[in-house]
Amino acid sequence: MAFTIKVDIVSAESTVYSGQAIGVFLMGELGELGIYPGHSQLLTRLKPGYIRLQFENNNEAVFYISGGFVEIQPDIVTVLADTAERAQDIDQMAAVEAREQAERLLQDKQGEIDYATVLAELAQATAQIQAIARLKKKLR
């Protein structure tokens, strides 16, 4: 039996996942992190993106997060996300439409827009699409 690490993924609404995994892969502020049992302690900010949990027999689960924080201890990983959901629960058409709308707003120089908000929406929609793509890649 492989060594495992406890993983909790919590959003403002609910606990999205609580269980054991062999490895955790997520996008920190400075790049991708690979976390295994016994990892050194770390607290860092998370970018919008996906979290991949690796289980025995090469099984994995994929989650989308809109950003947040991760606390890493040698035996537990706690993700505190603004929004979190399983990749299979994401509406792909809505995510693609949100990305296209954000891109149109950025290209349209006529109206007044809040660039920070539009860029955040673009990053979130792109992260959702990446989570779906990772899930589909896993299913092949």
C-alpha positions as CSV (number, residue, x, y, z in Angstrom):
1,M,0.0,0.0,0.0
2,A,1.3,3.4,-1.0
3,F,1.8,6.3,1.4
4,T,-1.1,8.8,1.3
5,I,-1.7,12.4,2.3
6,K,-5.1,13.8,3.6
7,V,-6.6,16.3,1.3
8,D,-9.4,18.8,2.0
9,I,-10.7,21.1,-0.7
10,V,-13.1,23.6,0.8
11,S,-15.0,26.5,-0.9
12,A,-17.1,29.2,0.7
13,E,-20.2,27.1,0.0
14,S,-19.1,23.6,1.0
15,T,-16.4,20.9,1.4
16,V,-15.8,19.7,-2.2
17,Y,-13.5,16.9,-1.3
18,S,-12.1,15.3,1.8
19,G,-10.1,12.1,1.6
20,Q,-6.7,10.5,0.9
21,A,-4.5,10.9,-2.2
22,I,-1.0,9.7,-3.2
23,G,-0.2,13.1,-4.8
24,V,-1.7,16.6,-5.2
25,F,-0.9,18.9,-8.1
26,L,-2.0,22.5,-8.2
27,M,-1.1,25.9,-9.6
28,G,0.5,28.1,-6.9
29,E,1.3,31.8,-7.4
30,L,4.8,31.1,-8.6
31,G,4.1,27.9,-10.6
32,E,2.8,24.3,-10.4
33,L,3.3,22.5,-7.1
34,G,3.6,18.7,-6.8
35,I,2.8,17.6,-3.2
36,Y,3.4,14.1,-1.8
37,P,3.3,12.7,1.8
38,G,6.0,14.2,3.9
39,H,6.1,17.5,2.0
40,S,7.6,20.5,3.9
41,Q,5.3,23.0,5.3
42,L,4.1,25.8,3.0
43,L,1.4,28.4,2.8
44,T,0.8,30.0,-0.6
45,R,-1.7,31.7,-2.7
46,L,-3.4,29.7,-5.6
47,K,-4.1,31.0,-9.1
48,P,-7.3,30.1,-10.8
49,G,-6.8,26.6,-12.3
50,Y,-7.3,23.0,-11.7
51,I,-6.2,20.7,-8.9
52,R,-5.3,17.1,-9.8
53,L,-5.5,14.4,-7.1
54,Q,-3.6,11.2,-7.9
55,F,-4.8,7.9,-6.4
56,E,-3.6,4.3,-6.5
57,N,-3.9,2.4,-9.8
58,N,-3.3,5.7,-11.7
59,N,-6.8,7.0,-11.0
60,E,-7.2,10.7,-10.5
61,A,-9.8,13.4,-9.8
62,V,-9.8,16.9,-11.2
63,F,-11.2,20.0,-9.6
64,Y,-11.5,23.6,-10.7
65,I,-10.7,26.4,-8.3
66,S,-11.1,30.1,-8.9
67,G,-8.2,30.9,-6.6
68,G,-7.5,30.9,-2.9
69,F,-4.9,29.5,-0.6
70,V,-3.3,26.2,0.2
71,E,-1.8,25.1,3.5
72,I,0.6,22.2,3.2
73,Q,1.7,20.1,6.2
74,P,3.7,16.8,6.0
75,D,0.5,14.8,6.4
76,I,-2.4,17.1,5.2
77,V,-3.1,19.5,2.3
78,T,-5.9,22.0,2.9
79,V,-7.2,24.1,0.0
80,L,-9.3,27.1,0.8
81,A,-10.8,28.2,-2.5
82,D,-13.2,31.1,-3.3
83,T,-15.0,28.7,-5.6
84,A,-14.3,25.0,-6.2
85,E,-16.1,22.3,-8.1
86,R,-15.4,18.9,-9.7
87,A,-14.4,19.3,-13.3
88,Q,-17.2,17.0,-14.5
89,D,-19.7,19.4,-13.0
90,I,-18.6,22.4,-15.0
91,D,-20.8,23.5,-17.9
92,Q,-18.3,23.6,-20.7
93,M,-20.6,25.6,-23.0
94,A,-21.0,28.3,-20.4
95,A,-17.3,28.4,-19.7
96,V,-16.5,28.8,-23.4
97,E,-19.1,31.6,-23.8
98,A,-17.8,33.4,-20.7
99,R,-14.3,33.3,-22.1
100,E,-15.5,34.6,-25.5
101,Q,-17.5,37.4,-23.9
102,A,-14.5,38.5,-21.8
103,E,-12.2,38.4,-24.9
104,R,-14.8,40.5,-26.8
105,L,-14.9,43.1,-24.0
106,L,-11.2,43.4,-24.0
107,Q,-11.1,43.9,-27.8
108,D,-13.9,46.4,-27.7
109,K,-12.3,49.8,-27.2
110,Q,-15.6,51.7,-27.3
111,G,-17.2,51.2,-23.9
112,E,-15.9,51.7,-20.4
113,I,-15.0,48.5,-18.8
114,D,-13.3,47.4,-15.5
115,Y,-10.3,45.7,-17.0
116,A,-9.4,44.0,-13.7
117,T,-12.8,42.4,-13.5
118,V,-12.8,41.3,-17.1
119,L,-9.3,39.9,-16.8
120,A,-10.3,37.9,-13.7
121,E,-13.4,36.6,-15.5
122,L,-11.2,35.6,-18.5
123,A,-8.7,33.8,-16.1
124,Q,-11.6,31.9,-14.4
125,A,-13.2,30.8,-17.7
126,T,-9.9,29.7,-19.1
127,A,-9.1,27.8,-15.9
128,Q,-12.5,26.0,-16.1
129,I,-11.8,25.0,-19.7
130,Q,-8.4,23.7,-18.7
131,A,-9.9,21.6,-15.9
132,I,-12.4,20.1,-18.4
133,A,-9.6,19.4,-20.9
134,R,-7.5,17.7,-18.2
135,L,-10.5,15.5,-17.2
136,K,-11.1,14.6,-20.9
137,K,-7.4,13.8,-21.3
138,K,-7.5,11.5,-18.2
139,L,-10.6,9.6,-19.6
140,R,-8.8,8.7,-22.9
